[in-house]
C-alpha cells in the first residue's frame, strides 16, 4: 500500500470541489481524535491526518462526504442519494472506516 501525500489529498479536494460545484474556503489536515473529517458552515474542511496512512479511496470518500455537507448539511436521504450518485461503494468505505473510529461526520 502506497502512502498518500498531502498533495494527493489537495488534488482530490480540487477535483471534487469542481465536480460538486462547491466553494471551499480552506482545507486543513490535522490530528483528529474521533472523526475522519469535518465541514464548517463557513466552508472549512478539516481532514484527519490518519487518512494519509490509508489507501486513497478512503480519503476520497471522506473528502466527498465532507464536501457534500456544503450542499446538504445533514445525513438524510438526499445526502445518501448524492453519496450513491458520486461513490456507489460509499457504504463499504464507510464501514471500513467505522471499524477504526465511531463516527464520521
C-alpha positions in Angstrom: 0.0 0.0 0.0 1.5 3.3 -1.1 1.3 6.2 1.4 -0.6 9.2 0.0 0.7 12.7 0.4 -0.9 16.0 1.4 -0.6 17.0 -2.2 -2.6 13.9 -3.3 -5.3 15.0 -0.8 -5.3 18.6 -2.1 -5.6 17.3 -5.7 -8.6 15.2 -4.8 -10.2 18.1 -3.0 -9.8 20.3 -6.0 -11.2 17.6 -8.3 -14.3 17.1 -6.2 -14.8 20.8 -5.4 -15.1 21.4 -9.2 -17.3 18.3 -9.7 -19.7 19.2 -6.9 -19.5 22.9 -7.7 -18.9 23.9 -4.1 -17.0 26.8 -2.6 -14.3 25.8 -0.1 -12.6 28.5 2.0 -9.8 26.3 3.4 -8.7 22.7 3.6 -6.7 21.6 6.6 -5.2 18.2 7.5 -4.5 17.7 11.2 -4.8 15.2 14.1 -8.4 14.4 15.0 -9.4 12.1 17.8 -12.9 10.9 16.9 -13.6 11.9 13.3 -12.2 11.3 9.8 -13.3 14.8 8.7 -15.5 17.8 9.4 -17.0 20.6 7.5 -17.8 24.0 9.0 -20.7 26.2 7.8 -18.0 28.7 6.7 -16.6 26.2 4.2 -13.6 25.0 6.1 -12.9 21.3 5.5 -10.8 19.5 8.2 -9.4 16.1 7.4 -7.8 13.6 9.8 -4.1 13.2 9.1 -4.5 9.4 9.6 -6.1 9.3 6.1 -2.6 9.7 4.8 -1.9 6.1 6.1 -4.9 4.6 4.2 -5.5 3.7 0.6 -6.5 6.8 -1.4 -10.1 5.7 -1.9 -10.8 6.2 1.8 -9.5 9.7 1.7 -11.6 10.3 -1.4 -14.7 9.1 0.4 -14.2 11.4 3.4 -13.5 14.3 1.0 -16.7 13.7 -1.0 -18.6 13.2 2.3 -17.4 16.5 3.7 -17.8 18.5 0.5 -21.4 17.2 0.2 -22.1 18.8 3.5 -21.7 22.1 1.8 -24.8 21.2 -0.2 -26.7 19.1 2.3 -25.8 19.8 6.0 -27.3 16.5 7.4 -27.1 12.8 6.7 -30.6 12.4 5.4 -32.0 10.6 2.4 -30.9 13.3 -0.1 -27.4 13.3 1.3 -27.1 9.5 1.0 -28.6 9.6 -2.6 -25.8 12.1 -3.6 -23.2 9.8 -2.0 -24.5 6.8 -4.0 -24.5 9.0 -7.2 -20.9 10.0 -6.8 -19.4 7.0 -4.9 -21.6 3.9 -5.4 -19.4 1.9 -3.0 -19.5 4.5 -0.2 -21.1 2.2 2.3 -18.3 -0.3 2.1 -15.7 2.5 2.6 -17.8 3.9 5.5 -17.9 0.5 7.2 -14.2 0.1 6.9 -13.5 3.5 8.5 -16.1 2.9 11.2 -14.0 -0.1 12.5 -11.4 2.4 13.5 -13.5 5.3 14.9 -17.1 5.5 16.0 -18.2 8.5 13.9 -17.6 10.2 10.6 -19.4 13.5 10.2 
